[in-house]
Amino acid sequence: MSLIKNPLIVALDVDTVDEAEALAGALAPYTGALKVGMQLFNSAGPEAVRRLIEKKASVFVDLKLHDIPNTVAGAARALTRLGAAIFNVHAAGGRAMMQEAANAARDEAGKSGIKPPQVIAVTVLTSIDEVIFSQELGFHGSIEDRVVAWARLAQEAGLDGVVASPKEISAIRKACGKDFVIITPGVRPAGAAANDQKRTMTPYEAVNLGASYLVVGRPVTAAQDPVEAARAILKEIGLPG
């Protein structure tokens, strides 16, 4: 299943399937996909994904797989069978791990007669700034340089795209081309709280730079009116809300 309606992905960071379904029911007309991350998946398991798919939602399963290649390949097969439209792995796991994930997803999709999911590599988390990157994590160079290097590696490994902050969109586009998928968390509508995100932009800015999809969580799900918050983002990026 492809994301065909619009680039807005809403993160369902809740504890129960009932909460997720309630949000999904209200937000479905205004989203391209719904994201099931660690909080919901670890609370409710694969059933959360199944129930959202039963409601015809495209689901981005955001578990950031990072392990030895064989283990990640097994997880990729399971997520493909589950029906994920997108799932992600950590670019820091290396070329072989990413290749195994992509190959396993495509092979499993072929066996099952379904459209293969988009396999995406996570680069540098949007909660990390240059101080954390260099002093705590011990990387040399800039965040942008590392993100672009991992994006190139992911592309070479056969992945469909990356997760990166809006700050790196232009550099990734230049390095990887117009068809490479860029999913951008750290998107905050004008006036919204940054929370724990460090490298942020507004939806309009991110789309204007070339983001494929925007991941937005709390500014929508914690809003007094989540539907109106989602509609406002669509209007900001020039789509009917």
VENMO-V822427 format. One record per pair of residues at least 24 apart in sequence whose C-alpha atoms are under 7 Angstrom apart, sorted by the first residue. I is the first residue (numbers start at 1). J is the second residue. Records with the same first field share a line. If there is no record, write none. Layout:
I = J + J
This chain:
1 = 58 + 85 + 115
2 = 85
3 = 32 + 33 + 58
4 = 32
5 = 32
6 = 31 + 32
7 = 32 + 212 + 213 + 214
8 = 32 + 33 + 213 + 214 + 215
9 = 33 + 34 + 35 + 213 + 214 + 215 + 216
10 = 34 + 35 + 215 + 216 + 217
11 = 35 + 36 + 215 + 216 + 217
12 = 36 + 217
13 = 37 + 39 + 40
14 = 39 + 40
15 = 39 + 40 + 43
16 = 40 + 43 + 44
17 = 44 + 48
21 = 52
26 = 227
27 = 227
30 = 230 + 231 + 241
33 = 57 + 58 + 59 + 60
34 = 58 + 59 + 60
35 = 59 + 60 + 61 + 62
36 = 60 + 61 + 62
37 = 61 + 62 + 63
38 = 62 + 63
50 = 82
58 = 85
59 = 84 + 85 + 86
60 = 84 + 85 + 86 + 87
61 = 86 + 87
62 = 87 + 88
63 = 88
64 = 88 + 89 + 90 + 122
65 = 89 + 90
66 = 90 + 93
67 = 93
68 = 97
69 = 96 + 97 + 100
72 = 97 + 101
73 = 100 + 101 + 104
76 = 101 + 104 + 105
77 = 104 + 105 + 108
80 = 105 + 108 + 109 + 116 + 117
84 = 117
85 = 117 + 118
86 = 117 + 118 + 119
87 = 118 + 119 + 120
88 = 119 + 120 + 121 + 122
89 = 120 + 121 + 122
90 = 121 + 122 + 123
91 = 121 + 122 + 123 + 150 + 154
95 = 153 + 157
98 = 154 + 157
99 = 157 + 158
102 = 158 + 159
118 = 160
119 = 159 + 160
120 = 159 + 160 + 161 + 162 + 163
121 = 154 + 161 + 162 + 163
122 = 162 + 163 + 164
123 = 147 + 150 + 162 + 163 + 164
124 = 164
126 = 165 + 185 + 186 + 197 + 198 + 199
127 = 196 + 197 + 198
128 = 198
129 = 198
144 = 168
148 = 172
152 = 176
165 = 199 + 200
166 = 200 + 201 + 206
167 = 199
169 = 209 + 210 + 211
170 = 209
181 = 212
182 = 211 + 212 + 213
183 = 211 + 212 + 213 + 214
184 = 211 + 213 + 214 + 215
185 = 214 + 215 + 216
187 = 214 + 215 + 216
188 = 219
192 = 219
203 = 233 + 236 + 237
204 = 236 + 237
207 = 237
